[in-house]
Amino acid sequence: KLVDQYVSHIVFTQYLFAIGSYCAIVIFACCIQKPWLVKKLILLYGLTLFGTPLLLHLVFQAKNKPWLVAITSVIKQVSVAIGIIIFISCSQIKSL
């Protein structure tokens, strides 16, 4: 199908951009004058870039399934929030 071809090209291009963006994040994290904990959090949060290309909002919206878009958006935001809470909790336990 034509939609499948477009989707595969879009996902591939988005992954290329994610790789380039993560490289920029790594350089940024190495250059800033912050504690290692802050740098590590920036690097971990940057990993979310690699999940974003798989969120095909436009395809699901075009196929009249906006509820899938809503569900994936909620899952992504909750996952990031839980990950940050766990990261901060573990970091505080290690510092005790």
Phi, psi and omega in degrees: 000155179292323179297318180298320179295314179299316181298315181296321178291320179295315180297317179300314180296320179295325176293323176298316177295323179295319179297313178298319180294320180293324175299319177295322178294319178298315179298315179300313182297326179287332185270338184282153180263073180229162177298157181302326179300317179293317179298318180296320178296320177297315180295319179292318179295326178298334179296340178294343177300330185279347175269338184299319180299338180277351176272095187266066184305313186296324181294315181291324177292321179294330179270015175061045177230062183293340180295329176293323177298315180297315181297314181294325178294316179295316180299317180297312183294320179294319179298316179296316180298315179297318179299318179293318179297316179297316180299313181293320179297315180294322180293322179290324178294319180293330182281348180283000000 
